[in-house]
Amino acid sequence: MDDILGYINYGFAILFALEALLKLIAFGCRTYFRDGGNIFDMMIVITSIVSSVISLSFELDFGASTTFIRALRISRVLKFV
């Protein structure tokens, strides 16, 4: 079961990174980083990528911090509601 959740976690990290990249290309750096929501999104994307790379490279489990990163991703969805 943990393997499935790990793959889902990596999938969402990739999707969020692609979204941030597309928005960055569409808006340009200055306009993109003027919005606080975009800065928050980029922070989550960078944190997700770093934690994913570290956990894949060193086969580490971050435990509670992984749960915190997932909670931040959920907060991205809640900001639209």
N, CA, C and O atoms as a Maestro MAE file, in Angstrom:
{
 s_m_m2io_version
 :::
 2.0.0
}

f_m_ct {
 s_m_title
 :::
 protein
 m_atom[324] {
  # First column is atom index #
  i_m_mmod_type
  r_m_x_coord
  r_m_y_coord
  r_m_z_coord
  i_m_residue_number
  s_m_chain_name
  s_m_pdb_residue_name
  s_m_pdb_atom_name
  i_m_atomic_number
  :::
  1 25 0.822 -1.195 0.000 1 A "MET " " N  " 7
  2 3 0.000 0.000 0.000 1 A "MET " " CA " 6
  3 2 0.865 1.258 0.000 1 A "MET " " C  " 6
  4 15 0.511 2.251 -0.636 1 A "MET " " O  " 8
  5 25 1.989 1.226 0.703 2 A "ASP " " N  " 7
  6 3 2.859 2.394 0.750 2 A "ASP " " CA " 6
  7 2 3.445 2.708 -0.617 2 A "ASP " " C  " 6
  8 15 3.669 3.873 -0.945 2 A "ASP " " O  " 8
  9 25 3.697 1.672 -1.422 3 A "ASP " " N  " 7
  10 3 4.240 1.902 -2.761 3 A "ASP " " CA " 6
  11 2 3.255 2.661 -3.627 3 A "ASP " " C  " 6
  12 15 3.649 3.554 -4.379 3 A "ASP " " O  " 8
  13 25 1.985 2.320 -3.532 4 A "ILE " " N  " 7
  14 3 0.963 3.001 -4.324 4 A "ILE " " CA " 6
  15 2 0.873 4.461 -3.914 4 A "ILE " " C  " 6
  16 15 0.800 5.342 -4.771 4 A "ILE " " O  " 8
  17 25 0.877 4.727 -2.616 5 A "LEU " " N  " 7
  18 3 0.828 6.110 -2.137 5 A "LEU " " CA " 6
  19 2 2.065 6.887 -2.563 5 A "LEU " " C  " 6
  20 15 1.977 8.077 -2.863 5 A "LEU " " O  " 8
  21 25 3.205 6.230 -2.590 6 A "GLY " " N  " 7
  22 3 4.427 6.882 -3.041 6 A "GLY " " CA " 6
  23 2 4.341 7.283 -4.504 6 A "GLY " " C  " 6
  24 15 4.746 8.384 -4.878 6 A "GLY " " O  " 8
  25 25 3.809 6.381 -5.337 7 A "TYR " " N  " 7
  26 3 3.657 6.703 -6.756 7 A "TYR " " CA " 6
  27 2 2.650 7.828 -6.967 7 A "TYR " " C  " 6
  28 15 2.851 8.697 -7.815 7 A "TYR " " O  " 8
  29 25 1.579 7.811 -6.204 8 A "ILE " " N  " 7
  30 3 0.601 8.897 -6.292 8 A "ILE " " CA " 6
  31 2 1.235 10.209 -5.859 8 A "ILE " " C  " 6
  32 15 0.998 11.250 -6.472 8 A "ILE " " O  " 8
  33 25 2.032 10.163 -4.813 9 A "ASN " " N  " 7
  34 3 2.730 11.352 -4.323 9 A "ASN " " CA " 6
  35 2 3.648 11.917 -5.409 9 A "ASN " " C  " 6
  36 15 3.647 13.124 -5.653 9 A "ASN " " O  " 8
  37 25 4.427 11.055 -6.060 10 A "TYR " " N  " 7
  38 3 5.318 11.509 -7.129 10 A "TYR " " CA " 6
  39 2 4.531 12.040 -8.317 10 A "TYR " " C  " 6
  40 15 4.934 13.015 -8.952 10 A "TYR " " O  " 8
  41 25 3.409 11.397 -8.616 11 A "GLY " " N  " 7
  42 3 2.568 11.866 -9.720 11 A "GLY " " CA " 6
  43 2 2.031 13.266 -9.483 11 A "GLY " " C  " 6
  44 15 2.051 14.103 -10.385 11 A "GLY " " O  " 8
  45 25 1.551 13.522 -8.273 12 A "PHE " " N  " 7
  46 3 1.058 14.860 -7.965 12 A "PHE " " CA " 6
  47 2 2.189 15.880 -7.946 12 A "PHE " " C  " 6
  48 15 1.994 17.022 -8.363 12 A "PHE " " O  " 8
  49 25 3.347 15.494 -7.477 13 A "ALA " " N  " 7
  50 3 4.494 16.411 -7.503 13 A "ALA " " CA " 6
  51 2 4.815 16.807 -8.937 13 A "ALA " " C  " 6
  52 15 5.102 17.973 -9.207 13 A "ALA " " O  " 8
  53 25 4.770 15.859 -9.851 14 A "ILE " " N  " 7
  54 3 5.040 16.152 -11.263 14 A "ILE " " CA " 6
  55 2 3.946 17.044 -11.845 14 A "ILE " " C  " 6
  56 15 4.240 17.999 -12.564 14 A "ILE " " O  " 8
  57 25 2.686 16.739 -11.538 15 A "LEU " " N  " 7
  58 3 1.590 17.562 -12.051 15 A "LEU " " CA " 6
  59 2 1.677 18.999 -11.556 15 A "LEU " " C  " 6
  60 15 1.501 19.936 -12.334 15 A "LEU " " O  " 8
  61 25 1.946 19.176 -10.271 16 A "PHE " " N  " 7
  62 3 2.056 20.523 -9.724 16 A "PHE " " CA " 6
  63 2 3.255 21.266 -10.312 16 A "PHE " " C  " 6
  64 15 3.188 22.472 -10.552 16 A "PHE " " O  " 8
  65 25 4.347 20.546 -10.542 17 A "ALA " " N  " 7
  66 3 5.523 21.175 -11.144 17 A "ALA " " CA " 6
  67 2 5.221 21.614 -12.578 17 A "ALA " " C  " 6
  68 15 5.620 22.702 -12.991 17 A "ALA " " O  " 8
  69 25 4.521 20.777 -13.331 18 A "LEU " " N  " 7
  70 3 4.152 21.147 -14.698 18 A "LEU " " CA " 6
  71 2 3.213 22.347 -14.710 18 A "LEU " " C  " 6
  72 15 3.342 23.236 -15.552 18 A "LEU " " O  " 8
  73 25 2.282 22.368 -13.787 19 A "GLU " " N  " 7
  74 3 1.373 23.512 -13.703 19 A "GLU " " CA " 6
  75 2 2.144 24.795 -13.410 19 A "GLU " " C  " 6
  76 15 1.917 25.820 -14.054 19 A "GLU " " O  " 8
  77 25 3.046 24.739 -12.450 20 A "ALA " " N  " 7
  78 3 3.830 25.920 -12.104 20 A "ALA " " CA " 6
  79 2 4.703 26.357 -13.282 20 A "ALA " " C  " 6
  80 15 4.831 27.552 -13.551 20 A "ALA " " O  " 8
  81 25 5.293 25.409 -13.972 21 A "LEU " " N  " 7
  82 3 6.135 25.728 -15.128 21 A "LEU " " CA " 6
  83 2 5.320 26.379 -16.242 21 A "LEU " " C  " 6
  84 15 5.757 27.368 -16.831 21 A "LEU " " O  " 8
  85 25 4.147 25.838 -16.535 22 A "LEU " " N  " 7
  86 3 3.304 26.417 -17.576 22 A "LEU " " CA " 6
  87 2 2.837 27.822 -17.214 22 A "LEU " " C  " 6
  88 15 2.810 28.708 -18.068 22 A "LEU " " O  " 8
  89 25 2.471 28.028 -15.949 23 A "LYS " " N  " 7
  90 3 2.068 29.365 -15.509 23 A "LYS " " CA " 6
  91 2 3.238 30.333 -15.558 23 A "LYS " " C  " 6
  92 15 3.066 31.502 -15.903 23 A "LYS " " O  " 8
  93 25 4.411 29.857 -15.218 24 A "LEU " " N  " 7
  94 3 5.608 30.699 -15.264 24 A "LEU " " CA " 6
  95 2 5.914 31.118 -16.697 24 A "LEU " " C  " 6
  96 15 6.273 32.269 -16.944 24 A "LEU " " O  " 8
  97 25 5.776 30.198 -17.634 25 A "ILE " " N  " 7
  98 3 6.002 30.512 -19.042 25 A "ILE " " CA " 6
  99 2 4.923 31.472 -19.554 25 A "ILE " " C  " 6
  100 15 5.224 32.420 -20.279 25 A "ILE " " O  " 8
  101 25 3.684 31.224 -19.181 26 A "ALA " " N  " 7
  102 3 2.570 32.043 -19.680 26 A "ALA " " CA " 6
  103 2 2.610 33.465 -19.139 26 A "ALA " " C  " 6
  104 15 2.396 34.415 -19.891 26 A "ALA " " O  " 8
  105 25 2.880 33.626 -17.852 27 A "PHE " " N  " 7
  106 3 2.839 34.939 -17.231 27 A "PHE " " CA " 6
  107 2 4.172 35.673 -17.261 27 A "PHE " " C  " 6
  108 15 4.198 36.903 -17.202 27 A "PHE " " O  " 8
  109 25 5.271 34.948 -17.352 28 A "GLY " " N  " 7
  110 3 6.586 35.557 -17.210 28 A "GLY " " CA " 6
  111 2 6.948 35.638 -15.739 28 A "GLY " " C  " 6
  112 15 6.079 35.574 -14.870 28 A "GLY " " O  " 8
  113 25 8.230 35.780 -15.470 29 A "CYS " " N  " 7
  114 3 8.709 35.742 -14.072 29 A "CYS " " CA " 6
  115 2 8.142 36.870 -13.222 29 A "CYS " " C  " 6
  116 15 7.675 36.636 -12.107 29 A "CYS " " O  " 8
  117 25 8.179 38.087 -13.741 30 A "ARG " " N  " 7
  118 3 7.737 39.228 -12.925 30 A "ARG " " CA " 6
  119 2 6.271 39.129 -12.546 30 A "ARG " " C  " 6
  120 15 5.914 39.295 -11.380 30 A "ARG " " O  " 8
  121 25 5.428 38.861 -13.516 31 A "THR " " N  " 7
  122 3 3.994 38.777 -13.240 31 A "THR " " CA " 6
  123 2 3.676 37.567 -12.374 31 A "THR " " C  " 6
  124 15 2.839 37.647 -11.475 31 A "THR " " O  " 8
  125 25 4.333 36.457 -12.639 32 A "TYR " " N  " 7
  126 3 4.079 35.227 -11.878 32 A "TYR " " CA " 6
  127 2 4.381 35.431 -10.400 32 A "TYR " " C  " 6
  128 15 3.586 35.034 -9.548 32 A "TYR " " O  " 8
  129 25 5.512 36.041 -10.086 33 A "PHE " " N  " 7
  130 3 5.926 36.164 -8.692 33 A "PHE " " CA " 6
  131 2 5.326 37.374 -7.987 33 A "PHE " " C  " 6
  132 15 5.614 37.596 -6.811 33 A "PHE " " O  " 8
  133 25 4.507 38.156 -8.665 34 A "ARG " " N  " 7
  134 3 3.781 39.244 -7.993 34 A "ARG " " CA " 6
  135 2 2.599 38.719 -7.203 34 A "ARG " " C  " 6
  136 15 2.150 39.358 -6.253 34 A "ARG " " O  " 8
  137 25 2.096 37.563 -7.590 35 A "ASP " " N  " 7
  138 3 0.940 36.978 -6.918 35 A "ASP " " CA " 6
  139 2 1.397 36.082 -5.769 35 A "ASP " " C  " 6
  140 15 2.201 35.169 -5.961 35 A "ASP " " O  " 8
  141 25 0.883 36.351 -4.594 36 A "GLY " " N  " 7
  142 3 1.258 35.568 -3.422 36 A "GLY " " CA " 6
  143 2 0.868 34.097 -3.540 36 A "GLY " " C  " 6
  144 15 1.565 33.224 -3.022 36 A "GLY " " O  " 8
  145 25 -0.236 33.823 -4.215 37 A "GLY " " N  " 7
  146 3 -0.664 32.441 -4.412 37 A "GLY " " CA " 6
  147 2 0.327 31.661 -5.257 37 A "GLY " " C  " 6
  148 15 0.585 30.486 -4.995 37 A "GLY " " O  " 8
  149 25 0.882 32.312 -6.269 38 A "ASN " " N  " 7
  150 3 1.878 31.653 -7.107 38 A "ASN " " CA " 6
  151 2 3.167 31.389 -6.340 38 A "ASN " " C  " 6
  152 15 3.814 30.361 -6.542 38 A "ASN " " O  " 8
  153 25 3.536 32.306 -5.469 39 A "ILE " " N  " 7
  154 3 4.731 32.097 -4.645 39 A "ILE " " CA " 6
  155 2 4.513 30.909 -3.717 39 A "ILE " " C  " 6
  156 15 5.409 30.085 -3.536 39 A "ILE " " O  " 8
  157 25 3.324 30.821 -3.130 40 A "PHE " " N  " 7
  158 3 2.986 29.690 -2.269 40 A "PHE " " CA " 6
  159 2 3.036 28.388 -3.056 40 A "PHE " " C  " 6
  160 15 3.585 27.394 -2.581 40 A "PHE " " O  " 8
  161 25 2.464 28.390 -4.258 41 A "ASP " " N  " 7
  162 3 2.493 27.200 -5.113 41 A "ASP " " CA " 6
  163 2 3.919 26.785 -5.448 41 A "ASP " " C  " 6
  164 15 4.250 25.600 -5.397 41 A "ASP " " O  " 8
  165 25 4.760 27.745 -5.788 42 A "MET " " N  " 7
  166 3 6.147 27.433 -6.134 42 A "MET " " CA " 6
  167 2 6.895 26.869 -4.931 42 A "MET " " C  " 6
  168 15 7.720 25.966 -5.073 42 A "MET " " O  " 8
  169 25 6.603 27.402 -3.746 43 A "MET " " N  " 7
  170 3 7.232 26.884 -2.527 43 A "MET " " CA " 6
  171 2 6.861 25.416 -2.318 43 A "MET " " C  " 6
  172 15 7.713 24.600 -1.966 43 A "MET " " O  " 8
  173 25 5.597 25.087 -2.534 44 A "ILE " " N  " 7
  174 3 5.146 23.706 -2.387 44 A "ILE " " CA " 6
  175 2 5.789 22.811 -3.434 44 A "ILE " " C  " 6
  176 15 6.207 21.695 -3.127 44 A "ILE " " O  " 8
  177 25 5.871 23.295 -4.671 45 A "VAL " " N  " 7
  178 3 6.475 22.513 -5.749 45 A "VAL " " CA " 6
  179 2 7.944 22.234 -5.450 45 A "VAL " " C  " 6
  180 15 8.398 21.098 -5.583 45 A "VAL " " O  " 8
  181 25 8.678 23.244 -5.054 46 A "ILE " " N  " 7
  182 3 10.110 23.064 -4.762 46 A "ILE " " CA " 6
  183 2 10.298 22.105 -3.593 46 A "ILE " " C  " 6
  184 15 11.157 21.225 -3.641 46 A "ILE " " O  " 8
  185 25 9.496 22.273 -2.541 47 A "THR " " N  " 7
  186 3 9.593 21.383 -1.383 47 A "THR " " CA " 6
  187 2 9.267 19.949 -1.767 47 A "THR " " C  " 6
  188 15 9.932 19.016 -1.315 47 A "THR " " O  " 8
  189 25 8.244 19.767 -2.599 48 A "SER " " N  " 7
  190 3 7.861 18.424 -3.036 48 A "SER " " CA " 6
  191 2 8.953 17.768 -3.862 48 A "SER " " C  " 6
  192 15 9.259 16.589 -3.682 48 A "SER " " O  " 8
  193 25 9.537 18.535 -4.767 49 A "ILE " " N  " 7
  194 3 10.592 17.990 -5.628 49 A "ILE " " CA " 6
  195 2 11.818 17.615 -4.801 49 A "ILE " " C  " 6
  196 15 12.392 16.540 -4.977 49 A "ILE " " O  " 8
  197 25 12.210 18.500 -3.909 50 A "VAL " " N  " 7
  198 3 13.391 18.223 -3.080 50 A "VAL " " CA " 6
  199 2 13.164 16.986 -2.209 50 A "VAL " " C  " 6
  200 15 14.035 16.120 -2.117 50 A "VAL " " O  " 8
  201 25 11.999 16.906 -1.576 51 A "SER " " N  " 7
  202 3 11.737 15.737 -0.719 51 A "SER " " CA " 6
  203 2 11.648 14.455 -1.545 51 A "SER " " C  " 6
  204 15 12.080 13.397 -1.088 51 A "SER " " O  " 8
  205 25 11.094 14.536 -2.756 52 A "SER " " N  " 7
  206 3 11.005 13.356 -3.621 52 A "SER " " CA " 6
  207 2 12.379 12.897 -4.072 52 A "SER " " C  " 6
  208 15 12.674 11.702 -4.064 52 A "SER " " O  " 8
  209 25 13.220 13.843 -4.466 53 A "VAL " " N  " 7
  210 3 14.571 13.487 -4.924 53 A "VAL " " CA " 6
  211 2 15.379 12.874 -3.785 53 A "VAL " " C  " 6
  212 15 16.072 11.875 -3.976 53 A "VAL " " O  " 8
  213 25 15.287 13.472 -2.610 54 A "ILE " " N  " 7
  214 3 16.038 12.945 -1.467 54 A "ILE " " CA " 6
  215 2 15.533 11.557 -1.083 54 A "ILE " " C  " 6
  216 15 16.330 10.657 -0.813 54 A "ILE " " O  " 8
  217 25 14.209 11.381 -1.059 55 A "SER " " N  " 7
  218 3 13.682 10.074 -0.660 55 A "SER " " CA " 6
  219 2 13.990 9.002 -1.697 55 A "SER " " C  " 6
  220 15 14.200 7.845 -1.334 55 A "SER " " O  " 8
  221 25 14.021 9.359 -2.982 56 A "LEU " " N  " 7
  222 3 14.381 8.382 -4.013 56 A "LEU " " CA " 6
  223 2 15.873 8.085 -4.016 56 A "LEU " " C  " 6
  224 15 16.278 6.938 -4.206 56 A "LEU " " O  " 8
  225 25 16.690 9.109 -3.806 57 A "SER " " N  " 7
  226 3 18.142 8.932 -3.855 57 A "SER " " CA " 6
  227 2 18.674 8.136 -2.672 57 A "SER " " C  " 6
  228 15 19.527 7.262 -2.825 57 A "SER " " O  " 8
  229 25 18.162 8.448 -1.510 58 A "PHE " " N  " 7
  230 3 18.697 7.837 -0.299 58 A "PHE " " CA " 6
  231 2 17.747 6.835 0.338 58 A "PHE " " C  " 6
  232 15 18.038 6.302 1.409 58 A "PHE " " O  " 8
  233 25 16.616 6.574 -0.306 59 A "GLU " " N  " 7
  234 3 15.608 5.655 0.189 59 A "GLU " " CA " 6
  235 2 15.220 5.977 1.632 59 A "GLU " " C  " 6
  236 15 15.150 5.099 2.492 59 A "GLU " " O  " 8
  237 25 14.971 7.261 1.864 60 A "LEU " " N  " 7
  238 3 14.567 7.733 3.183 60 A "LEU " " CA " 6
  239 2 13.062 7.935 3.227 60 A "LEU " " C  " 6
  240 15 12.434 8.225 2.208 60 A "LEU " " O  " 8
  241 25 12.496 7.783 4.396 61 A "ASP " " N  " 7
  242 3 11.093 8.101 4.616 61 A "ASP " " CA " 6
  243 2 11.047 9.266 5.584 61 A "ASP " " C  " 6
  244 15 11.542 9.170 6.707 61 A "ASP " " O  " 8
  245 25 10.444 10.378 5.144 62 A "PHE " " N  " 7
  246 3 10.417 11.568 5.973 62 A "PHE " " CA " 6
  247 2 9.304 11.563 7.014 62 A "PHE " " C  " 6
  248 15 9.258 12.445 7.872 62 A "PHE " " O  " 8
  249 25 8.431 10.609 6.954 63 A "GLY " " N  " 7
  250 3 7.383 10.460 7.959 63 A "GLY " " CA " 6
  251 2 6.478 11.663 8.065 63 A "GLY " " C  " 6
  252 15 5.720 11.959 7.141 63 A "GLY " " O  " 8
  253 25 6.551 12.363 9.193 64 A "ALA " " N  " 7
  254 3 5.650 13.478 9.475 64 A "ALA " " CA " 6
  255 2 5.841 14.630 8.493 64 A "ALA " " C  " 6
  256 15 4.871 15.297 8.134 64 A "ALA " " O  " 8
  257 25 7.052 14.869 8.061 65 A "SER " " N  " 7
  258 3 7.263 15.977 7.125 65 A "SER " " CA " 6
  259 2 6.630 15.689 5.771 65 A "SER " " C  " 6
  260 15 6.194 16.617 5.089 65 A "SER " " O  " 8
  261 25 6.570 14.422 5.368 66 A "THR " " N  " 7
  262 3 5.879 14.060 4.133 66 A "THR " " CA " 6
  263 2 4.390 14.341 4.278 66 A "THR " " C  " 6
  264 15 3.757 14.834 3.345 66 A "THR " " O  " 8
  265 25 3.840 14.036 5.419 67 A "THR " " N  " 7
  266 3 2.433 14.326 5.676 67 A "THR " " CA " 6
  267 2 2.177 15.820 5.645 67 A "THR " " C  " 6
  268 15 1.140 16.261 5.147 67 A "THR " " O  " 8
  269 25 3.105 16.604 6.170 68 A "PHE " " N  " 7
  270 3 2.982 18.061 6.155 68 A "PHE " " CA " 6
  271 2 2.985 18.594 4.731 68 A "PHE " " C  " 6
  272 15 2.204 19.485 4.398 68 A "PHE " " O  " 8
  273 25 3.859 18.055 3.888 69 A "ILE " " N  " 7
  274 3 3.922 18.489 2.488 69 A "ILE " " CA " 6
  275 2 2.616 18.137 1.779 69 A "ILE " " C  " 6
  276 15 2.106 18.933 0.991 69 A "ILE " " O  " 8
  277 25 2.084 16.977 2.048 70 A "ARG " " N  " 7
  278 3 0.795 16.592 1.457 70 A "ARG " " CA " 6
  279 2 -0.316 17.526 1.926 70 A "ARG " " C  " 6
  280 15 -1.199 17.879 1.144 70 A "ARG " " O  " 8
  281 25 -0.280 17.926 3.191 71 A "ALA " " N  " 7
  282 3 -1.281 18.861 3.713 71 A "ALA " " CA " 6
  283 2 -1.174 20.215 3.013 71 A "ALA " " C  " 6
  284 15 -2.189 20.858 2.744 71 A "ALA " " O  " 8
  285 25 0.042 20.645 2.720 72 A "LEU " " N  " 7
  286 3 0.215 21.892 1.978 72 A "LEU " " CA " 6
  287 2 -0.381 21.782 0.587 72 A "LEU " " C  " 6
  288 15 -0.987 22.734 0.096 72 A "LEU " " O  " 8
  289 25 -0.220 20.642 -0.048 73 A "ARG " " N  " 7
  290 3 -0.807 20.443 -1.379 73 A "ARG " " CA " 6
  291 2 -2.321 20.516 -1.316 73 A "ARG " " C  " 6
  292 15 -2.958 21.081 -2.206 73 A "ARG " " O  " 8
  293 25 -2.896 19.950 -0.276 74 A "ILE " " N  " 7
  294 3 -4.347 20.014 -0.120 74 A "ILE " " CA " 6
  295 2 -4.788 21.455 0.086 74 A "ILE " " C  " 6
  296 15 -5.849 21.854 -0.394 74 A "ILE " " O  " 8
  297 25 -3.988 22.233 0.792 75 A "SER " " N  " 7
  298 3 -4.343 23.634 0.996 75 A "SER " " CA " 6
  299 2 -4.359 24.408 -0.311 75 A "SER " " C  " 6
  300 15 -5.068 25.408 -0.424 75 A "SER " " O  " 8
  301 25 -3.601 23.972 -1.292 76 A "ARG " " N  " 7
  302 3 -3.663 24.597 -2.622 76 A "ARG " " CA " 6
  303 2 -5.043 24.445 -3.211 76 A "ARG " " C  " 6
  304 15 -5.579 25.382 -3.802 76 A "ARG " " O  " 8
  305 25 -5.622 23.271 -3.054 77 A "VAL " " N  " 7
  306 3 -6.961 23.024 -3.577 77 A "VAL " " CA " 6
  307 2 -7.991 23.848 -2.802 77 A "VAL " " C  " 6
  308 15 -8.919 24.406 -3.388 77 A "VAL " " O  " 8
  309 25 -7.819 23.917 -1.496 78 A "LEU " " N  " 7
  310 3 -8.787 24.643 -0.659 78 A "LEU " " CA " 6
  311 2 -8.780 26.143 -0.925 78 A "LEU " " C  " 6
  312 15 -9.788 26.809 -0.687 78 A "LEU " " O  " 8
  313 25 -7.689 26.681 -1.404 79 A "LYS " " N  " 7
  314 3 -7.657 28.132 -1.671 79 A "LYS " " CA " 6
  315 2 -8.584 28.484 -2.825 79 A "LYS " " C  " 6
  316 15 -9.041 29.623 -2.919 79 A "LYS " " O  " 8
  317 25 -8.871 27.530 -3.702 80 A "PHE " " N  " 7
  318 3 -9.793 27.785 -4.801 80 A "PHE " " CA " 6
  319 2 -11.242 27.736 -4.342 80 A "PHE " " C  " 6
  320 15 -12.115 28.348 -4.957 80 A "PHE " " O  " 8
  321 25 -11.493 27.013 -3.272 81 A "VAL " " N  " 7
  322 3 -12.852 26.896 -2.744 81 A "VAL " " CA " 6
  323 2 -13.136 28.119 -1.918 81 A "VAL " " C  " 6
  324 15 -14.228 28.250 -1.364 81 A "VAL " " O  " 8
  :::
 }
 m_bond[323] {
  # First column is bond index #
  i_m_from
  i_m_to
  i_m_order
  :::
  1 1 2 1
  2 2 3 1
  3 3 4 2
  4 3 5 1
  5 5 6 1
  6 6 7 1
  7 7 8 2
  8 7 9 1
  9 9 10 1
  10 10 11 1
  11 11 12 2
  12 11 13 1
  13 13 14 1
  14 14 15 1
  15 15 16 2
  16 15 17 1
  17 17 18 1
  18 18 19 1
  19 19 20 2
  20 19 21 1
  21 21 22 1
  22 22 23 1
  23 23 24 2
  24 23 25 1
  25 25 26 1
  26 26 27 1
  27 27 28 2
  28 27 29 1
  29 29 30 1
  30 30 31 1
  31 31 32 2
  32 31 33 1
  33 33 34 1
  34 34 35 1
  35 35 36 2
  36 35 37 1
  37 37 38 1
  38 38 39 1
  39 39 40 2
  40 39 41 1
  41 41 42 1
  42 42 43 1
  43 43 44 2
  44 43 45 1
  45 45 46 1
  46 46 47 1
  47 47 48 2
  48 47 49 1
  49 49 50 1
  50 50 51 1
  51 51 52 2
  52 51 53 1
  53 53 54 1
  54 54 55 1
  55 55 56 2
  56 55 57 1
  57 57 58 1
  58 58 59 1
  59 59 60 2
  60 59 61 1
  61 61 62 1
  62 62 63 1
  63 63 64 2
  64 63 65 1
  65 65 66 1
  66 66 67 1
  67 67 68 2
  68 67 69 1
  69 69 70 1
  70 70 71 1
  71 71 72 2
  72 71 73 1
  73 73 74 1
  74 74 75 1
  75 75 76 2
  76 75 77 1
  77 77 78 1
  78 78 79 1
  79 79 80 2
  80 79 81 1
  81 81 82 1
  82 82 83 1
  83 83 84 2
  84 83 85 1
  85 85 86 1
  86 86 87 1
  87 87 88 2
  88 87 89 1
  89 89 90 1
  90 90 91 1
  91 91 92 2
  92 91 93 1
  93 93 94 1
  94 94 95 1
  95 95 96 2
  96 95 97 1
  97 97 98 1
  98 98 99 1
  99 99 100 2
  100 99 101 1
  101 101 102 1
  102 102 103 1
  103 103 104 2
  104 103 105 1
  105 105 106 1
  106 106 107 1
  107 107 108 2
  108 107 109 1
  109 109 110 1
  110 110 111 1
  111 111 112 2
  112 111 113 1
  113 113 114 1
  114 114 115 1
  115 115 116 2
  116 115 117 1
  117 117 118 1
  118 118 119 1
  119 119 120 2
  120 119 121 1
  121 121 122 1
  122 122 123 1
  123 123 124 2
  124 123 125 1
  125 125 126 1
  126 126 127 1
  127 127 128 2
  128 127 129 1
  129 129 130 1
  130 130 131 1
  131 131 132 2
  132 131 133 1
  133 133 134 1
  134 134 135 1
  135 135 136 2
  136 135 137 1
  137 137 138 1
  138 138 139 1
  139 139 140 2
  140 139 141 1
  141 141 142 1
  142 142 143 1
  143 143 144 2
  144 143 145 1
  145 145 146 1
  146 146 147 1
  147 147 148 2
  148 147 149 1
  149 149 150 1
  150 150 151 1
  151 151 152 2
  152 151 153 1
  153 153 154 1
  154 154 155 1
  155 155 156 2
  156 155 157 1
  157 157 158 1
  158 158 159 1
  159 159 160 2
  160 159 161 1
  161 161 162 1
  162 162 163 1
  163 163 164 2
  164 163 165 1
  165 165 166 1
  166 166 167 1
  167 167 168 2
  168 167 169 1
  169 169 170 1
  170 170 171 1
  171 171 172 2
  172 171 173 1
  173 173 174 1
  174 174 175 1
  175 175 176 2
  176 175 177 1
  177 177 178 1
  178 178 179 1
  179 179 180 2
  180 179 181 1
  181 181 182 1
  182 182 183 1
  183 183 184 2
  184 183 185 1
  185 185 186 1
  186 186 187 1
  187 187 188 2
  188 187 189 1
  189 189 190 1
  190 190 191 1
  191 191 192 2
  192 191 193 1
  193 193 194 1
  194 194 195 1
  195 195 196 2
  196 195 197 1
  197 197 198 1
  198 198 199 1
  199 199 200 2
  200 199 201 1
  201 201 202 1
  202 202 203 1
  203 203 204 2
  204 203 205 1
  205 205 206 1
  206 206 207 1
  207 207 208 2
  208 207 209 1
  209 209 210 1
  210 210 211 1
  211 211 212 2
  212 211 213 1
  213 213 214 1
  214 214 215 1
  215 215 216 2
  216 215 217 1
  217 217 218 1
  218 218 219 1
  219 219 220 2
  220 219 221 1
  221 221 222 1
  222 222 223 1
  223 223 224 2
  224 223 225 1
  225 225 226 1
  226 226 227 1
  227 227 228 2
  228 227 229 1
  229 229 230 1
  230 230 231 1
  231 231 232 2
  232 231 233 1
  233 233 234 1
  234 234 235 1
  235 235 236 2
  236 235 237 1
  237 237 238 1
  238 238 239 1
  239 239 240 2
  240 239 241 1
  241 241 242 1
  242 242 243 1
  243 243 244 2
  244 243 245 1
  245 245 246 1
  246 246 247 1
  247 247 248 2
  248 247 249 1
  249 249 250 1
  250 250 251 1
  251 251 252 2
  252 251 253 1
  253 253 254 1
  254 254 255 1
  255 255 256 2
  256 255 257 1
  257 257 258 1
  258 258 259 1
  259 259 260 2
  260 259 261 1
  261 261 262 1
  262 262 263 1
  263 263 264 2
  264 263 265 1
  265 265 266 1
  266 266 267 1
  267 267 268 2
  268 267 269 1
  269 269 270 1
  270 270 271 1
  271 271 272 2
  272 271 273 1
  273 273 274 1
  274 274 275 1
  275 275 276 2
  276 275 277 1
  277 277 278 1
  278 278 279 1
  279 279 280 2
  280 279 281 1
  281 281 282 1
  282 282 283 1
  283 283 284 2
  284 283 285 1
  285 285 286 1
  286 286 287 1
  287 287 288 2
  288 287 289 1
  289 289 290 1
  290 290 291 1
  291 291 292 2
  292 291 293 1
  293 293 294 1
  294 294 295 1
  295 295 296 2
  296 295 297 1
  297 297 298 1
  298 298 299 1
  299 299 300 2
  300 299 301 1
  301 301 302 1
  302 302 303 1
  303 303 304 2
  304 303 305 1
  305 305 306 1
  306 306 307 1
  307 307 308 2
  308 307 309 1
  309 309 310 1
  310 310 311 1
  311 311 312 2
  312 311 313 1
  313 313 314 1
  314 314 315 1
  315 315 316 2
  316 315 317 1
  317 317 318 1
  318 318 319 1
  319 319 320 2
  320 319 321 1
  321 321 322 1
  322 322 323 1
  323 323 324 2
  :::
 }
}
